[in-house]
Amino acid sequence: TKRPLSWVRTATCGSFGAGAASGKILKLEEEEMGNALGIVYSQTSGNAQCLIDGGLVKRMQPGFSAKAGVLSAFLAKRGITGARDVFEGSYGFFNLYEGGDYDQEKLCDALGERFEGMKLSIKPYPSCRMTHASIDAALAMRKEKRLDPSEIEKIVVHVSKMVYDMVGSPFAIRKSPQVDAQFSIPYTIAAGLVRGDVFLKDFEEVSIRDPQVLKLAEKVKVVTDPALQERDMSTTTFVVKTKEGVYEKRVNEMKGNPSHPMSMDECIEKFKKCFSYSQKPISQAKLDQIINGLVNLEMIKDIKVLMDFFAEVAMP
């Protein structure tokens, strides 16, 4: 679609996915499942204004969707009814939220035969997805040219209009430094060039206010590339000027896309990095058990075994 970004679909569409999954687990009958989706629709929300305004609630929207889905399935099981024509009614989701801009043929093509889960992206960095192509380019350039941040005089990043509008402004710290950093190309690439990675620690306030990173972020200029499609998130051209010369790196597919996927080893490495931030220590043996269970999920007969591992880790 060419319409401007207005809804965060992780939240709006995610609520229906959570409702359907919960309903399947509860073995809802057809009418109950329809009611579950109708009840979900009464709770569906997730606009992009919080993103623009830098609100911390942006990261909570998927959680709201999951909660709405689970609650709706249980309510339907208890006999609560919901809207019937949830998607195509006069005030149904497609007409109200998407302005009637949908193709029924495409939506129903190979329904129940082709599943889109394998086409999902995995984020290697804990920041807005629109920053990722630029981070990829910056980290690749750092490795290839062994860049010394102190030698960098200027960086220009060429992106699409949507990416520029969302994450291309000069870096500024407002009320929520973490959000400001996560939705900023200048900050994320500066952090990556200085530290060699972009991960959770880079979004702690003490890291965000690092003078070396802030100084480099000031040298970053993000511009719109008129040759790119308006909503292209995957393409960026990274140009850096140092005392030694000018270097350019182009990224056409960001890491984690189905066309440029993260390997299982990379996913495991990310999982371990996340666990290192846990407030409760975990033994290597226990971590290996959890990873082995996740990697071989199809071999587990009762998912409770895996959930018990997580419960043990989460307990205070």
C-alpha positions as CSV (number, residue, x, y, z in Angstrom):
1,T,0.0,0.0,0.0
2,K,1.1,3.6,-0.6
3,R,-0.9,5.0,2.3
4,P,1.2,6.5,5.1
5,L,2.1,4.5,8.2
6,S,-0.6,4.9,10.8
7,W,-1.1,1.6,12.6
8,V,1.6,-0.6,14.2
9,R,0.4,-3.9,12.8
10,T,2.3,-5.9,15.3
11,A,-0.3,-4.6,17.6
12,T,-3.4,-4.4,15.4
13,C,-2.9,-7.7,13.5
14,G,-1.1,-9.4,16.3
15,S,-4.2,-9.4,18.5
16,F,-6.0,-11.5,16.0
17,G,-3.1,-13.9,15.8
18,A,-2.9,-14.2,19.5
19,G,-6.7,-14.8,19.7
20,A,-6.6,-17.5,17.0
21,A,-3.6,-19.3,18.6
22,S,-5.2,-19.2,22.1
23,G,-8.5,-20.4,20.7
24,K,-6.8,-23.3,19.0
25,I,-5.1,-24.3,22.2
26,L,-8.5,-24.1,24.0
27,K,-10.0,-26.2,21.2
28,L,-12.8,-23.6,20.6
29,E,-15.6,-24.7,18.2
30,E,-16.1,-22.7,15.0
31,E,-18.7,-20.3,16.6
32,E,-16.6,-19.8,19.7
33,M,-13.5,-19.0,17.6
34,G,-15.6,-16.4,15.6
35,N,-16.6,-14.9,18.9
36,A,-13.0,-14.9,20.2
37,L,-11.9,-12.8,17.1
38,G,-14.9,-10.5,17.6
39,I,-14.0,-10.0,21.2
40,V,-10.4,-9.3,20.2
41,Y,-11.6,-6.7,17.7
42,S,-13.1,-4.7,20.6
43,Q,-9.6,-4.5,22.1
44,T,-7.6,-4.0,18.9
45,S,-5.3,-0.9,19.0
46,G,-1.8,0.1,18.3
47,N,-1.3,3.4,16.4
48,A,2.0,4.9,15.4
49,Q,1.7,8.2,17.4
50,C,3.5,6.7,20.4
51,L,6.4,5.9,18.0
52,I,6.6,9.5,16.7
53,D,6.3,10.9,20.2
54,G,8.9,8.6,21.7
55,G,6.6,6.9,24.2
56,L,7.9,3.8,26.1
57,V,4.4,2.3,25.6
58,K,5.4,1.4,22.0
59,R,7.2,-1.8,23.2
60,M,4.2,-2.7,25.3
61,Q,1.8,-2.8,22.3
62,P,2.6,-6.5,21.4
63,G,2.0,-7.4,25.0
64,F,-1.4,-5.8,24.9
65,S,-2.2,-7.8,21.8
66,A,-1.1,-11.1,23.4
67,K,-3.2,-10.3,26.5
68,A,-6.2,-9.4,24.4
69,G,-5.9,-12.6,22.4
70,V,-5.7,-14.9,25.4
71,L,-8.5,-13.1,27.3
72,S,-10.8,-13.1,24.3
73,A,-10.4,-16.9,23.8
74,F,-11.3,-17.5,27.5
75,L,-14.3,-15.2,27.3
76,A,-15.5,-16.9,24.1
77,K,-15.2,-20.2,25.9
78,R,-17.4,-18.9,28.6
79,G,-20.1,-17.7,26.2
80,I,-19.3,-14.0,25.6
81,T,-20.1,-13.0,22.0
82,G,-18.3,-10.6,19.8
83,A,-18.7,-8.8,16.5
84,R,-19.5,-11.3,13.7
85,D,-18.3,-9.6,10.5
86,V,-15.0,-8.8,12.1
87,F,-12.9,-8.2,9.0
88,E,-15.2,-7.1,6.1
89,G,-18.1,-5.5,7.8
90,S,-18.9,-1.8,7.2
91,Y,-16.9,-1.1,10.4
92,G,-14.8,-4.2,10.2
93,F,-11.0,-4.2,10.5
94,F,-10.2,-3.9,6.8
95,N,-12.6,-1.1,6.2
96,L,-12.1,0.9,9.5
97,Y,-8.4,0.4,10.1
98,E,-7.1,-0.1,6.6
99,G,-9.5,2.1,4.6
100,G,-10.9,-0.7,2.5
101,D,-7.4,-1.2,0.9
102,Y,-7.2,-5.0,0.8
103,D,-7.3,-7.8,-1.8
104,Q,-9.5,-10.7,-0.7
105,E,-8.0,-13.0,-3.3
106,K,-4.5,-12.5,-2.0
107,L,-5.6,-12.9,1.6
108,C,-7.3,-16.2,0.8
109,D,-4.8,-17.6,-1.6
110,A,-3.6,-21.0,-0.5
111,L,-5.3,-20.5,2.9
112,G,-4.6,-23.4,5.2
113,E,-1.9,-24.7,2.8
114,R,0.7,-22.0,2.8
115,F,1.9,-20.6,6.1
116,E,3.8,-17.4,6.3
117,G,5.7,-18.0,9.5
118,M,8.9,-18.8,7.6
119,K,8.8,-15.3,6.1
120,L,9.0,-13.5,9.4
121,S,12.1,-11.5,10.2
122,I,14.3,-11.8,13.3
123,K,15.8,-8.6,14.7
124,P,19.5,-8.9,15.4
125,Y,19.5,-5.5,17.2
126,P,17.1,-4.3,19.9
127,S,16.1,-1.1,18.1
128,C,13.6,0.0,15.5
129,R,13.7,-2.2,12.5
130,M,14.1,0.9,10.3
131,T,17.6,1.5,11.8
132,H,18.9,-2.0,11.0
133,A,20.1,-1.7,7.4
134,S,22.1,1.4,8.5
135,I,23.5,-0.5,11.5
136,D,24.5,-3.4,9.2
137,A,26.3,-1.0,6.9
138,A,28.1,0.7,9.7
139,L,29.3,-2.5,11.4
140,A,30.4,-4.0,8.0
141,M,32.3,-0.8,7.2
142,R,33.9,-0.8,10.7
143,K,35.1,-4.3,10.1
144,E,36.2,-3.9,6.5
145,K,38.1,-0.6,7.0
146,R,39.0,-1.0,10.7
147,L,37.5,2.5,11.2
148,D,38.8,4.5,14.1
149,P,35.8,6.6,15.3
150,S,38.1,9.5,16.1
151,E,39.2,9.7,12.5
152,I,35.7,10.0,11.1
153,E,34.8,13.5,9.9
154,K,31.3,13.0,8.5
155,I,28.8,10.3,7.8
156,V,25.9,10.5,5.3
157,V,23.2,7.8,5.3
158,H,20.9,7.6,2.3
159,V,17.5,6.0,3.1
160,S,13.8,6.0,2.0
161,K,11.4,8.7,2.9
162,M,9.6,6.6,5.5
163,V,12.8,5.6,7.2
164,Y,14.0,9.2,7.2
165,D,10.8,10.4,8.7
166,M,10.8,7.8,11.4
167,V,14.4,7.5,12.5
168,G,16.4,9.9,10.5
169,S,16.3,13.1,12.6
170,P,19.4,14.4,14.3
171,F,19.8,12.6,17.6
172,A,18.2,14.4,20.6
173,I,17.5,13.1,24.1
174,R,13.9,13.9,25.2
175,K,11.9,12.4,28.1
176,S,12.8,8.7,27.4
177,P,16.4,8.4,26.3
178,Q,16.0,4.7,25.6
179,V,13.3,5.3,23.1
180,D,15.1,8.2,21.5
181,A,18.2,6.0,21.0
182,Q,16.2,3.0,19.7
183,F,14.5,5.2,17.1
184,S,17.6,7.0,15.8
185,I,19.9,6.1,13.0
186,P,22.5,8.7,14.1
187,Y,22.7,7.2,17.6
188,T,22.6,3.5,16.7
189,I,25.3,3.7,14.0
190,A,27.5,5.8,16.2
191,A,27.2,3.3,19.0
192,G,28.0,0.5,16.6
193,L,31.0,2.2,15.2
194,V,32.4,3.0,18.7
195,R,31.6,-0.3,20.4
196,G,31.5,-2.9,17.5
197,D,28.0,-4.1,18.3
198,V,24.5,-2.7,19.0
199,F,22.8,-4.5,21.8
200,L,20.9,-4.1,25.1
201,K,23.6,-2.3,27.0
202,D,23.7,0.4,24.3
203,F,20.2,1.5,25.3
204,E,20.9,2.0,29.0
205,E,21.0,5.8,29.8
206,V,24.7,5.8,30.9
207,S,25.6,4.3,27.5
208,I,23.4,6.7,25.6
209,R,25.0,9.7,27.2
210,D,28.5,8.5,26.4
211,P,30.3,11.6,25.1
212,Q,32.3,9.7,22.5
213,V,29.1,8.2,21.0
214,L,27.2,11.6,21.2
215,K,30.1,13.4,19.5
216,L,30.1,10.9,16.6
217,A,26.2,10.9,16.3
218,E,26.5,14.7,15.7
219,K,28.6,13.9,12.6
220,V,25.8,11.8,11.1
221,K,23.4,13.2,8.5
222,V,20.5,11.1,7.2
223,V,19.1,12.1,3.8
224,T,16.3,10.8,1.6
225,D,17.3,8.8,-1.5
226,P,14.7,9.7,-4.2
227,A,15.6,6.6,-6.1
228,L,14.2,4.3,-3.3
229,Q,10.6,3.4,-3.0
230,E,9.0,5.5,-0.3
231,R,8.6,2.7,2.2
232,D,11.7,0.7,1.5
233,M,13.2,-0.4,4.9
234,S,15.9,-2.7,3.6
235,T,18.1,-0.5,1.5
236,T,20.6,2.0,2.6
237,T,23.8,3.6,1.3
238,F,26.3,4.5,4.0
239,V,29.0,7.0,3.1
240,V,31.8,7.9,5.6
241,K,34.5,10.5,5.2
242,T,37.7,10.1,7.2
243,K,41.1,11.8,7.2
244,E,42.2,9.0,4.9
245,G,39.4,9.1,2.3
246,V,35.7,8.5,1.5
247,Y,34.2,5.0,1.8
248,E,30.8,3.8,0.7
249,K,28.8,0.7,1.7
250,R,25.4,-0.3,0.3
251,V,23.0,-2.7,2.0
252,N,20.1,-4.1,0.0
253,E,18.8,-6.7,2.4
254,M,19.1,-6.2,6.2
255,K,20.2,-9.0,8.4
256,G,17.3,-11.1,9.7
257,N,15.2,-10.8,6.5
258,P,14.0,-14.1,5.0
259,S,16.3,-13.3,2.1
260,H,19.2,-12.7,4.4
261,P,18.3,-14.8,7.5
262,M,20.0,-15.2,10.8
263,S,21.5,-18.7,11.2
264,M,20.5,-20.9,14.1
265,D,23.9,-20.3,15.6
266,E,23.3,-16.5,15.4
267,C,19.9,-16.9,17.0
268,I,21.4,-19.0,19.8
269,E,24.1,-16.4,20.3
270,K,21.5,-13.6,20.6
271,F,19.5,-15.7,23.0
272,K,22.6,-16.2,25.2
273,K,23.4,-12.4,25.1
274,C,19.8,-11.7,26.2
275,F,20.1,-14.2,29.1
276,S,23.3,-12.5,30.2
277,Y,21.1,-9.5,31.3
278,S,18.9,-11.7,33.5
279,Q,18.7,-10.4,37.1
280,K,18.8,-14.0,38.3
281,P,22.0,-16.0,37.5
282,I,21.6,-19.2,35.5
283,S,24.0,-22.0,35.2
284,Q,25.5,-22.9,31.8
285,A,23.9,-26.4,32.2
286,K,20.4,-25.0,32.7
287,L,20.9,-22.5,29.8
288,D,22.0,-25.4,27.5
289,Q,18.9,-27.4,28.5
290,I,16.7,-24.4,27.6
291,I,18.5,-23.9,24.2
292,N,18.3,-27.6,23.4
293,G,14.6,-27.6,24.1
294,L,14.0,-24.6,21.9
295,V,16.1,-25.9,19.1
296,N,14.4,-29.3,19.2
297,L,10.9,-28.0,20.0
298,E,9.2,-30.6,17.8
299,M,10.6,-33.4,19.9
300,I,9.0,-32.2,23.1
301,K,5.8,-34.0,23.9
302,D,4.7,-31.7,26.7
303,I,5.6,-28.0,26.4
304,K,5.2,-27.8,30.3
305,V,8.8,-29.3,30.5
306,L,10.2,-26.2,28.7
307,M,7.9,-23.8,30.6
308,D,9.1,-25.2,33.9
309,F,12.7,-24.2,32.9
310,F,11.6,-20.6,32.2
311,A,9.5,-20.5,35.4
312,E,12.5,-21.6,37.4
313,V,14.6,-18.8,35.9
314,A,11.9,-16.2,36.4
315,M,11.2,-17.0,40.0
316,P,12.5,-14.3,42.4
